[in-house]
Amino acid sequence: MIHPLHRMAPRALALAAIASASAAFAQTTTPSPVSDEVVTLPAFQVSGTSTSEYLAAESVTGTRVASKIKELPFTVNVVTGDFLDDFAAFEFRDQFGYTSSVSAWETLSTGYSLRGFDADVQLRNGFRRIGLIDKVNVERAEVIKGPAASIYGTVLPGGTINVITKKPKTKAQQRVSFSVGSNDLIRGQLSSTGPLGNSDKLFYRVDAAHDESGYDQLFKQRKTDTVSTQLQWKPSANTSLLAEVEYLERAEDGISSATVPFRIQTGVADPYRVASQNRTYTRYVGIATEVFDFNSQGPLNYSNRDVLNLTLTFEHKINDTFSLRSGANWFDRGLERQEVGGRDQYNPTTGAVQRGTPRLRPFGEGGASWQTDLLAQWESGAIKHKTLLTFDYQRQSETPERYDMKTDAASLALGMPASVVSGGLSVASPNYAFVTYRENPSLYTLAQKEDNSLDIYGLFLSERATFFDNRANVMTGVRYDYVENESKNLVTNTSSSPHSDEVSYQLGANFAVVKNLMLFANLSRSFVPQFRVGNNLDGTTFDLPNEFGEGWEVGAKASFFNDHLAFTATYFDIQRENVARDTTDPLTGIAITVLSGIEASKGYEFDFNWIPTNRLQFFGGYGYNDTEVVSNAQAPHLQGVPLRRAPKDNLGVGMKYEFKDGRWKGVYATAGYKYYGRSIANPSTGRSITASAANPIVNNPMPNGLLPFPNQPQGAVITAGSVRVDDGRESIYNSAYDVVEAGIGYKWKTARRYSHKVQFNMSNILDERYTYGSTGQGQGQAFVATYDLSF
């Protein structure tokens, strides 16, 4: 079988050739105009002007138009491209390590927790994007927190991240960068932008990158190739048309679900059974850090993903009052993942990790979007207005499939070693062999095949009024969405076409109590439509209701000493309802869907940027997230348990010192400290037990104090009915951990045209060993060296 990483090589070479040819063409152009500003309309594009390369003064994510951050009545954080470069932040969890209340998962698909809630979807230039973003052309990433992010339509209540890419420039500029590091890290990237030929109306941009690396765990490795090409036509000062084609593919080996397993204890007396029957069960008792470096998936596990993305954006300033932006986006994302199920149990007595059956999981996704924003900037007396009317359409599609290895004796005998089938995977001498789907599809059976789609038609109207000599702002917004859902189960030949609609809103205000100190408050609602139907235990299906979230926040924003000291302090309270989860019933093995009811998060945040001198700056954030499962009728033992993968505390403090003059001019140093509190790893849905006359259930309290059968008295003997109870995972946490990093670099120029930079970064300097997310293995001490040339 062709190695998954090698399958990407021909495409990668083609992408590199395209990028190199474009860059070569650019270098033959005639001299360009003096200005190198991004050629987009100011109403929809923020200014790059700021007091430091890590501090942003404006945002587009919070309102869809350019706005000063300090005047917005909600929290927005910005991570700049300069920070990504200086801290060699190639991966998502490094990029947002200094932003309050943002915590990455253990997967490499950019899943993350925001204010305690799961979020696996981002925005790219305002359009929906399911991970897979390389930093090569990232200008900035804006984090809008809370349900106020619903201005973009469907969004989880913790908020969302909008990655804003670099645009073509009017002045020719080329950049080449190369990095090497520990774990066989190799990264190369190039960018080229400027006028096309000798035109003063056509501008281009090309960005390309190749990135590959191994990991501390054996067999783990990744490889990413990306290229994007943009062409912008600016026929006049008031009109712009931008087209972009982007392609990215990523291959990962031994990574998907290769987490540190749970330690189990067998033969535990079942507290919900009659003691005289001596009924026992297997309980999860902790994270098996004694096998921290063991990869339970092995070399045959892989996950290959790719995305093709097309975007077209038209902007036009109609007159001094009205501006128009209309954009269309189409993307196609492919995923093929070969893995082994059931790998989260380590038995210290047998020295083996549970080894389930292999499975292949193709998962195609796609989408098309159209957004049109009509902005009116006008005045009525002393009041300034920004009124925005947005029409949008979004189509989301998915085609998930799953092929499980057959469990009959003949298939297992051919598919997996007998010793592994019977006893699990020995940590001392693992036998990772199994027959993959590609090698012999006949050993696998179809377990899932769906064709689902959502068509969402949205209308958004917002009004922002500024008065009292710019000291006060009031923002109101209301959004209406109509959703058509088409869900097809091609295994059971069933389908469903429910329709729904939803109204979401935002209300906010801020007021400058003194010139540079503003108080703000907001109330907002968000929603997420369900892609599909839910599965009942009896094989029937049901329409899933829309998820929705509601929240409020209050806080203060300050900017003193000519913006050299800026901070935001916030308190928030958010609730999420109608959460659907897919799981497998442990008693029957049937795939079911459960509505976990209500989840909540409240807490406070503090983000700051301080520039005490022109050489020195400090930045960072602290977030406290008090999360809780408020109700869960299907798994009552989870009530009161914190939300999965959400640390209660996260702190990041960084600094940069740069010599701006003198003999050391160009030398700079960076350093950072990140701390994450403990987080619950994977509470699962527990275990299902069934009562009968021969095997009754004793109605004893669960660890959270609730009774399995709340309508029966404590201690009652139940002879009929089923219930889900705890299995130990609901009380297992990733331990708190901290990470220290530092870097040093030197910048200089030659021949007035060439700008050079060499840089050396160290991460996890103290070599902290930790788990995070769903017990993902944290990376140990590592380094990366970079050379960068711009001209």
C-alpha positions in Angstrom: 0.0 0.0 0.0 1.2 3.5 -0.8 2.2 5.4 2.4 -0.4 8.1 3.1 2.2 10.8 3.3 3.7 9.7 -0.1 0.3 9.9 -1.8 0.5 13.7 -1.4 3.9 14.2 -3.1 2.7 14.7 -6.8 0.1 17.3 -5.8 2.6 19.0 -3.5 5.1 19.3 -6.3 2.5 20.7 -8.6 1.4 23.3 -6.1 5.0 24.3 -5.5 5.5 24.7 -9.2 2.4 26.9 -9.6 3.6 29.1 -6.7 7.1 29.3 -8.0 6.0 30.3 -11.5 3.8 33.0 -10.1 6.6 34.4 -8.0 8.9 34.3 -10.9 6.5 36.2 -13.1 6.0 38.8 -10.4 9.7 39.6 -10.3 9.7 40.6 -14.0 7.1 43.4 -13.4 7.7 47.0 -13.8 8.1 49.4 -10.8 4.9 49.5 -8.7 3.1 52.4 -7.2 4.4 54.0 -4.0 1.6 52.9 -1.7 1.6 49.3 -0.5 -1.7 49.4 1.4 -4.1 46.6 1.0 -6.5 47.5 -1.8 -9.9 47.1 -0.2 -12.5 49.5 0.9 -12.0 51.0 4.4 -15.6 50.3 5.4 -14.9 46.6 5.4 -11.1 46.4 6.0 -9.4 47.2 9.3 -6.3 49.4 9.4 -2.9 47.9 10.2 -1.9 50.9 12.2 -1.3 50.1 15.9 1.2 50.9 18.6 2.8 47.4 18.4 2.8 44.5 16.1 0.8 42.4 18.6 -1.9 45.0 19.4 -4.8 45.6 17.1 -7.0 48.7 17.3 -9.8 47.5 15.0 -11.9 44.5 14.2 -14.3 43.4 11.5 -15.5 40.2 13.1 -17.7 41.7 15.7 -19.9 43.8 13.4 -19.0 42.7 9.8 -17.6 46.2 9.2 -14.4 47.9 10.4 -14.8 49.1 14.0 -12.6 50.2 16.8 -12.3 47.3 19.3 -12.6 49.6 22.3 -16.0 50.9 21.1 -17.5 47.4 20.7 -20.0 46.3 23.4 -18.6 42.8 23.6 -15.2 41.1 23.9 -13.0 40.7 20.8 -9.4 39.4 20.9 -7.0 39.6 18.0 -3.9 37.4 17.3 -1.7 39.0 14.7 0.4 37.5 12.0 3.5 39.1 13.5 2.9 37.1 16.7 2.6 33.9 14.8 6.0 34.5 13.2 7.9 35.7 16.2 6.7 32.7 18.3 6.9 30.1 15.5 3.3 29.3 16.2 2.6 26.8 13.4 -0.2 24.9 15.2 -3.6 26.1 16.4 -2.9 25.5 20.1 0.2 27.6 20.0 -1.5 30.4 18.1 -4.1 31.1 20.8 -2.1 30.2 23.9 -2.1 33.8 25.1 -5.8 34.5 24.5 -8.2 34.1 27.5 -10.7 31.2 27.5 -9.4 29.5 24.4 -8.1 26.0 24.7 -7.2 23.6 21.9 -8.2 20.0 21.7 -5.8 17.1 21.3 -6.7 16.5 17.6 -4.9 18.4 14.9 -8.0 19.5 13.1 -8.2 22.7 15.1 -11.0 21.8 17.3 -11.0 24.0 20.4 -12.9 25.1 23.5 -14.1 28.7 23.7 -15.5 29.9 27.0 -15.9 26.3 27.9 -17.9 25.2 24.9 -16.7 22.9 22.2 -16.2 24.5 18.8 -14.8 22.7 15.8 -15.7 25.3 13.1 -14.0 28.5 12.3 -14.5 31.3 9.8 -12.1 32.2 7.1 -12.7 35.8 5.9 -16.3 35.5 7.3 -17.1 32.2 5.6 -17.5 28.8 7.3 -14.3 26.7 7.5 -13.8 23.3 9.1 -10.2 23.6 10.3 -7.3 23.2 7.9 -5.8 26.6 7.8 -2.1 27.3 7.4 -0.5 30.4 8.8 1.4 31.3 5.6 -1.2 33.9 4.5 -2.8 34.8 7.8 -2.9 38.5 8.5 -4.7 38.1 11.8 -7.2 36.0 13.7 -10.1 37.6 15.5 -11.8 35.9 18.4 -15.4 37.0 19.0 -16.7 35.5 22.2 -20.2 34.6 23.3 -23.4 34.2 21.3 -22.9 37.6 19.7 -21.0 35.8 17.0 -24.4 34.8 15.7 -24.2 37.8 13.3 -22.6 35.2 10.9 -25.5 32.8 11.3 -25.1 29.4 13.0 -22.5 29.5 15.7 -21.9 27.8 19.0 -22.5 29.9 22.1 -18.9 30.2 23.2 -18.2 32.3 20.1 -16.0 31.7 17.0 -12.7 32.5 15.4 -12.4 34.4 12.1 -9.1 34.0 10.3 -8.5 37.0 8.1 -6.0 36.4 5.3 -3.5 38.7 3.7 -4.7 40.5 0.5 -2.8 41.7 -2.6 -0.7 44.8 -2.3 0.0 47.6 -4.7 3.7 47.4 -4.1 5.7 44.3 -5.2 6.9 42.2 -2.3 8.4 38.8 -2.0 9.0 36.6 1.0 10.7 33.3 1.5 11.0 31.5 4.8 12.6 28.2 5.9 12.4 26.4 9.3 13.9 23.2 10.7 13.5 21.8 14.2 13.3 18.9 16.5 11.1 15.9 15.7 12.3 16.2 12.1 10.4 19.4 11.5 10.8 21.0 8.1 8.8 24.0 6.9 9.2 26.1 3.9 6.9 29.0 2.7 6.9 31.7 0.1 4.7 34.6 -0.7 4.6 37.0 -3.6 2.4 40.0 -4.1 2.2 43.2 -6.2 0.8 44.6 -9.4 0.2 42.1 -12.3 2.6 43.1 -15.1 2.6 46.9 -15.4 -1.1 47.3 -14.5 -2.2 49.8 -12.0 -5.6 48.1 -11.6 -4.8 44.4 -11.4 -2.9 43.0 -8.3 -2.1 39.4 -7.3 -1.0 37.4 -4.3 0.4 33.9 -4.1 1.2 32.1 -0.9 2.5 28.5 -0.6 3.8 26.4 2.3 5.1 22.9 2.9 5.2 21.7 6.5 6.1 18.3 8.0 7.0 17.0 11.5 7.1 14.0 13.8 6.0 13.9 17.4 7.2 12.4 20.7 4.9 9.4 20.4 6.2 6.7 18.0 4.5 6.6 14.6 3.0 10.1 14.9 3.8 12.4 12.0 2.0 15.0 9.9 2.6 16.6 6.5 0.8 19.7 5.1 0.9 21.4 1.7 -1.0 24.5 0.9 -1.2 27.1 -1.9 -3.5 30.0 -2.5 -3.7 32.4 -5.4 -5.5 35.7 -5.4 -6.2 38.2 -8.2 -7.7 41.6 -7.4 -9.1 44.1 -9.9 -9.6 47.7 -8.8 -11.0 49.6 -11.7 -11.6 52.7 -9.5 -10.9 54.0 -6.0 -14.5 52.9 -5.0 -14.7 49.4 -6.5 -12.8 46.2 -6.0 -13.2 42.6 -7.1 -11.1 39.9 -5.5 -10.9 36.2 -6.6 -9.1 33.5 -4.7 -8.4 29.8 -5.2 -6.9 27.9 -2.3 -5.9 24.2 -2.0 -4.7 22.5 1.2 -4.0 18.9 2.0 -2.9 17.3 5.2 -1.8 13.8 6.0 -1.4 12.5 9.5 -0.1 9.1 10.6 -0.6 7.5 14.0 -2.3 10.6 15.3 -6.0 10.3 15.1 -7.3 9.2 18.5 -3.8 8.2 19.7 -4.5 9.5 23.2 -3.1 8.3 26.5 -5.6 5.5 27.6 -7.5 5.4 30.9 -6.3 3.0 33.6 -9.0 0.5 34.5 -9.8 -1.7 37.4 -11.7 -5.0 36.9 -13.8 -6.9 39.3 -15.2 -3.8 41.1 -18.3 -4.5 43.1 -21.3 -2.9 41.4 -23.0 -0.4 43.9 -26.3 -0.6 42.0 -26.7 -4.4 42.4 -27.8 -6.5 45.3 -24.6 -7.3 47.3 -25.5 -11.0 47.6 -25.3 -11.4 43.9 -21.6 -10.4 43.8 -22.1 -8.5 40.5 -18.9 -6.6 39.4 -18.0 -4.3 36.6 -14.9 -2.6 35.1 -14.3 0.9 36.4 -12.1 3.7 35.0 -9.8 4.9 37.7 -7.4 7.4 36.2 -5.2 8.4 33.2 -2.5 5.7 32.5 0.5 8.0 32.6 2.7 5.0 33.0 2.2 4.3 29.3 2.4 8.0 28.4 4.6 7.4 25.3 2.7 4.4 24.0 0.8 4.8 20.8 -2.3 2.7 20.9 -3.1 3.2 17.2 0.2 2.2 15.5 1.7 2.8 12.1 -1.3 1.7 10.0 -3.5 4.4 11.4 -3.8 7.5 9.1 -6.0 10.5 8.5 -5.9 12.2 5.1 -7.7 15.5 4.5 -7.9 18.1 1.8 -9.9 21.2 1.0 -10.4 23.1 -2.2 -11.7 26.7 -1.6 -13.0 29.3 -4.1 -14.0 32.8 -3.1 -15.1 35.8 -5.0 -15.7 39.2 -3.2 -17.1 42.4 -4.7 -16.9 45.7 -2.8 -18.2 49.1 -4.0 -18.6 52.4 -2.3 -21.9 53.7 -3.8 -21.6 57.2 -2.3 -20.7 58.9 0.9 -23.5 57.1 2.7 -23.8 53.6 1.2 -21.2 50.8 0.7 -21.8 47.4 -0.6 -19.9 44.1 -0.2 -21.0 40.8 -1.8 -19.1 37.6 -1.5 -19.5 34.0 -2.6 -17.6 31.0 -1.4 -17.5 27.3 -2.3 -15.5 24.6 -0.7 -15.1 20.9 -0.9 -13.4 19.0 2.0 -12.4 15.3 1.9 -11.4 13.1 4.8 -10.4 9.5 4.9 -9.4 8.0 8.3 -8.3 4.5 9.1 -8.2 3.7 12.8 -8.9 1.1 15.4 -11.9 1.5 17.7 -11.9 0.9 21.4 -8.5 2.0 22.6 -9.1 3.9 25.8 -8.6 1.2 28.4 -5.2 0.1 29.9 -5.3 -2.9 32.2 -2.2 -2.7 34.5 -2.7 -6.4 35.5 -2.4 -7.7 31.9 -0.2 -4.9 30.6 -2.4 -4.5 27.6 -4.5 -1.7 26.0 -8.0 -2.5 24.8 -7.9 -3.1 21.0 -11.2 -2.9 19.2 -11.9 -3.7 15.6 -10.4 -1.6 12.8 -12.6 0.8 10.9 -12.4 3.1 7.9 -14.2 6.5 8.2 -14.5 8.5 5.0 -16.2 11.8 5.7 -16.9 14.2 2.8 -18.0 17.7 3.5 -18.8 20.7 1.4 -20.5 24.0 1.3 -21.5 27.1 -0.6 -22.2 30.5 0.8 -23.3 33.9 -0.5 -23.2 37.0 1.7 -24.2 40.5 0.8 -23.7 43.4 3.2 -25.3 46.9 2.5 -23.9 49.5 4.9 -25.3 52.9 5.5 -23.2 55.5 7.5 -25.4 58.5 8.3 -26.1 61.1 10.9 -29.2 62.4 12.6 -28.3 65.5 14.5 -25.5 64.8 16.9 -26.0 61.0 16.5 -23.9 59.0 14.1 -25.3 55.8 12.7 -24.0 52.6 11.1 -26.9 50.6 9.7 -26.1 47.2 8.2 -28.4 45.0 6.2 -27.1 41.5 5.4 -28.6 38.8 3.1 -26.9 35.5 3.1 -27.4 31.9 2.0 -25.4 28.9 3.2 -25.4 25.3 2.2 -23.7 22.7 4.3 -23.3 19.1 3.2 -21.8 16.0 4.7 -21.5 12.4 3.6 -20.2 10.4 6.6 -19.4 6.7 6.1 -18.0 4.0 8.4 -16.8 0.5 7.5 -16.2 -1.8 10.5 -14.2 -5.0 10.3 -16.5 -7.9 10.5 -16.6 -9.6 13.9 -17.2 -13.2 12.8 -14.5 -15.6 13.6 -13.4 -16.1 10.0 -13.0 -12.4 9.3 -11.2 -11.7 12.6 -8.8 -14.6 11.9 -7.8 -13.0 8.6 -8.0 -9.4 9.8 -6.2 -9.3 13.2 -3.7 -11.4 15.2 -5.6 -13.8 17.5 -3.6 -12.7 20.5 -4.7 -9.1 20.1 -8.3 -10.0 19.5 -8.4 -12.0 22.7 -6.1 -10.1 25.0 -5.7 -6.6 23.7 -2.5 -4.8 22.6 0.5 -5.7 24.7 2.4 -2.5 25.7 5.6 -4.5 26.2 5.5 -6.2 22.7 2.7 -4.6 20.6 1.5 -6.3 17.5 -0.1 -3.5 15.5 -0.8 -5.7 12.5 -4.3 -5.7 10.9 -5.7 -5.7 7.4 -6.7 -2.2 6.4 -9.8 -1.5 4.3 -7.7 -0.7 1.3 -5.9 -4.0 1.5 -9.1 -6.1 1.7 -12.5 -4.4 1.7 -14.3 -7.7 1.9 -13.3 -8.0 5.6 -15.3 -4.8 6.4 -19.0 -4.2 6.6 -20.8 -1.0 6.0 -22.0 0.5 9.3 -22.8 4.1 8.4 -23.6 5.9 5.1 -25.4 9.2 5.2 -26.1 12.0 2.8 -27.1 15.1 4.8 -27.5 18.8 3.8 -28.6 22.1 5.3 -29.8 25.0 3.4 -29.9 28.2 5.5 -31.4 31.5 4.3 -30.6 34.4 6.6 -31.5 38.0 7.0 -29.6 40.2 9.5 -30.3 43.8 10.4 -28.1 45.8 12.9 -28.0 49.4 14.0 -25.1 51.1 15.8 -25.7 54.6 17.1 -22.9 56.8 18.5 -23.7 59.9 20.5 -22.7 62.1 23.4 -19.7 63.3 21.5 -18.6 59.7 20.7 -18.7 58.7 24.4 -21.6 56.3 24.1 -22.5 53.5 21.6 -25.7 51.4 21.4 -25.8 48.4 19.2 -28.9 46.3 18.3 -29.1 43.4 15.9 -31.7 40.8 14.9 -31.2 37.9 12.6 -33.8 35.5 11.1 -32.8 32.2 9.6 -34.9 29.6 7.8 -33.4 26.1 7.6 -34.2 23.3 5.3 -32.7 20.0 6.4 -32.3 17.0 4.2 -31.1 13.8 6.0 -30.7 10.5 4.2 -29.6 7.3 5.9 -28.4 5.1 3.1 -27.9 2.0 5.3 -31.5 1.9 6.5 -33.0 3.7 3.5 -34.7 6.2 5.6 -34.9 10.0 5.2 -36.1 13.1 6.8 -36.7 16.6 5.6 -37.6 18.8 8.6 -37.8 22.6 8.3 -37.2 25.1 11.0 -36.6 28.8 11.6 -34.9 30.7 14.3 -34.5 34.3 15.5 -31.2 35.3 17.1 -30.3 38.7 18.4 -27.8 41.0 20.1 -28.2 44.0 22.3 -25.2 46.0 23.6 -24.0 49.3 24.8 -20.8 50.9 26.0 -20.1 54.2 27.7 -16.9 56.1 28.3 -16.9 57.0 32.0 -13.7 58.9 31.3 -11.9 59.5 28.1 -10.0 56.2 27.9 -12.2 53.9 30.0 -15.4 52.4 28.6 -17.9 50.2 30.4 -19.9 47.8 28.2 -22.7 45.2 28.4 -24.5 42.9 26.0 -27.1 40.3 25.7 -27.2 37.8 22.8 -28.6 34.6 21.4 -27.2 32.1 19.0 -28.4 28.8 17.3 -27.0 25.8 15.5 -29.3 23.7 13.3 -28.8 19.9 13.4 -27.4 18.2 10.3 -29.4 15.0 10.7 -31.9 13.0 12.6 -31.3 11.3 15.9 -31.2 7.5 16.5 -33.4 5.8 19.1 -32.4 2.6 20.8 -35.3 0.7 19.1 -34.0 1.7 15.6 -36.4 4.5 15.0 -35.3 8.1 14.3 -36.4 11.5 15.5 -35.9 15.0 14.3 -33.3 16.9 16.3 -34.3 20.3 17.5 -32.1 23.3 16.9 -29.4 23.9 19.5 -29.4 27.4 20.9 -27.4 29.5 23.3 -28.1 32.6 25.3 -25.6 34.7 27.2 -24.8 38.1 28.7 -21.6 39.8 29.6 -20.4 43.0 31.3 -17.0 44.5 31.4 -14.6 47.4 30.9 -12.2 48.3 28.2 -9.3 50.7 28.8 -6.6 52.3 26.7 -4.2 54.7 28.4 -0.9 56.4 27.6 -1.6 56.8 23.9 -2.7 53.1 23.7 0.5 51.9 25.3 -1.6 50.2 28.0 -4.8 48.5 26.9 -6.9 45.9 28.7 -10.3 44.3 28.6 -11.9 42.8 31.8 -15.1 40.8 31.3 -17.7 38.8 33.3 -19.9 36.4 31.2 -22.8 33.9 31.8 -23.8 31.6 28.9 -26.2 28.7 28.6 -26.5 26.1 25.8 -29.6 23.9 25.2 -30.6 20.9 23.1 -27.1 19.4 22.8 -27.1 16.2 20.7 -24.4 13.6 21.1 -23.8 10.3 19.3 -22.8 7.4 21.4 -23.0 3.6 21.5 -25.3 1.9 23.9 -22.9 -0.3 26.0 -25.5 -3.0 26.6 -26.6 -3.6 23.0 -23.8 -1.9 21.0 -26.5 0.0 19.0 -25.5 3.6 17.9 -27.9 6.1 19.6 -28.3 9.8 19.9 -28.8 11.5 23.2 -29.8 15.1 24.0 -27.6 16.1 26.9 -30.0 18.9 27.8 -28.5 22.0 29.2 -24.8 23.1 29.5 -23.7 26.3 31.2 -20.5 28.4 31.5 -19.8 31.5 33.5 -16.6 33.2 34.4 -14.4 36.2 33.9 -11.5 37.2 31.6 -8.7 39.7 31.5 -6.7 40.4 28.4 -4.0 43.1 28.2 -1.2 44.6 26.1 1.4 46.9 27.8 4.2 48.7 26.1 6.3 50.4 28.9 9.1 51.4 26.4 9.5 51.4 22.7 11.7 48.3 23.1 9.6 46.3 25.5 6.0 45.0 25.5 4.0 42.5 27.6 0.8 40.8 26.5 -1.5 38.0 27.6 -4.8 36.9 29.1 -6.4 35.0 31.9 -9.7 33.2 31.7 -11.7 31.5 34.4 -14.4 29.2 33.1 -16.8 27.6 35.5 -18.6 25.1 33.4 -21.3 22.6 34.2 -23.7 20.1 32.8 -26.9 21.5 34.2 -29.2 18.7 33.1 -29.0 15.4 31.2 -32.0 13.2 31.4 -30.3 10.4 29.4 -27.1 10.3 31.5 -28.1 11.8 34.9 -24.8 10.9 36.4 -23.2 13.7 34.4 -25.3 16.4 36.0 -23.0 18.8 37.8 -19.9 17.5 35.9 -17.8 20.2 34.2 -17.8 20.3 30.4 -15.4 18.1 28.5 -11.9 19.4 27.6 -12.5 22.8 29.2 -9.9 23.9 31.8 -11.3 26.1 34.5 -8.2 28.3 34.4 -6.1 29.3 31.5 -3.3 31.9 31.7 -0.9 33.1 29.1 1.7 35.9 29.6 4.3 36.8 27.0 6.8 39.5 26.2 9.0 40.8 23.5 12.2 43.0 23.8 13.7 44.4 20.7 16.7 46.8 20.3 15.5 49.5 18.0 18.8 51.4 17.8 22.4 51.3 18.8 25.0 48.5 18.2 22.4 45.8 19.1 19.8 47.1 16.7 17.7 44.3 15.2 18.2 41.9 18.1 15.1 40.8 19.8 13.9 38.2 22.4 10.6 36.7 23.1 9.4 34.6 26.1 6.1 33.2 27.3 4.4 31.3 30.1 1.2 29.4 29.7 -0.8 27.6 32.4 -3.9 25.5 32.1 -5.9 24.2 35.0 -7.2 20.7 35.3 -9.9 19.6 32.8 -12.2 16.7 32.6 -11.0 14.4 29.8 -13.9 12.4 28.5 -16.9 11.8 30.8 -18.6 9.7 28.2 -22.2 8.7 28.8 -21.3 6.0 31.4 -22.7 2.5 31.3 -26.2 1.3 30.9 -27.7 -1.2 33.3 -31.1 -3.0 33.1 -33.2 -4.3 35.9 -35.0 -7.6 35.9 -36.4 -9.9 38.6 -33.3 -12.0 38.4 -30.9 -9.0 38.3 -32.5 -6.1 40.1 -31.1 -2.6 40.5 -30.6 -1.0 43.9 -31.5 2.7 43.8 -28.4 4.0 45.5 -27.1 7.6 45.0 -24.7 8.2 42.2 -21.4 10.2 42.9 -23.3 13.5 42.2 -25.9 12.6 44.8 -28.8 11.9 42.3 -30.7 8.7 42.3 -30.7 6.5 39.1 -34.5 6.4 39.4 -35.4 9.8 40.9 -39.1 8.8 41.3 -38.3 5.9 43.6 -37.0 6.1 47.2 -33.3 5.7 48.0 -32.4 2.0 48.5 -35.5 0.7 46.6 -35.0 -2.5 44.7 -36.0 -2.0 41.0 -37.0 -5.0 38.9 -37.8 -3.4 35.6 -36.3 -0.5 33.6 -32.9 0.7 32.3 -30.7 3.6 33.3 -27.3 5.0 32.6 -24.9 5.3 35.6 -21.3 6.3 36.2 -18.3 4.3 35.2 -15.5 6.5 36.6 -14.7 8.6 33.6 -16.9 11.4 34.8 -14.4 12.0 37.6 -11.1 11.7 35.7 -9.2 15.0 34.9 -6.2 16.0 33.0 -3.9 17.4 35.6 -3.0 21.1 35.5 0.2 21.9 33.7 2.3 24.9 32.6 4.6 25.5 29.6 7.5 27.9 29.2 8.8 29.0 25.8 11.4 31.5 24.6 13.0 32.8 21.4 15.8 35.0 20.2 16.3 36.6 16.8 18.1 39.1 14.7 16.8 41.3 11.8 19.0 43.3 9.4 18.9 44.8 5.9 21.2 44.6 2.9 21.3 46.8 -0.2 18.3 48.7 1.3 16.0 46.2 -0.4 16.5 42.9 1.3 15.3 42.3 4.9 16.7 39.2 6.6 15.7 37.5 9.8 17.1 34.6 11.7 15.3 33.2 14.7 15.5 30.4 17.2 12.6 29.3 19.4 12.3 26.8 22.2 9.0 25.4 23.4 8.2 23.6 26.6 11.7 24.4 27.9 11.1 22.6 31.2 10.0 19.5 29.3 6.6 19.3 31.1 4.8 16.0 30.6 1.1 16.5 30.5 -2.2 15.5 28.9 -4.9 17.8 27.6 -8.2 17.6 25.7 -9.3 13.9 25.7 -6.0 12.8 27.3 -3.9 13.9 24.3 -0.2 13.7 24.8 1.5 17.1 25.3 4.6 17.7 23.2 7.9 17.7 25.1 10.8 20.1 24.8 11.3 21.2 21.2 13.1 23.8 19.1 12.8 25.4 15.7 15.3 27.6 13.8 14.0 29.9 11.0 15.5 32.0 8.3 13.3 34.6 6.6 14.0 36.8 3.6 11.8 39.6 2.3 12.4 42.0 -0.6 
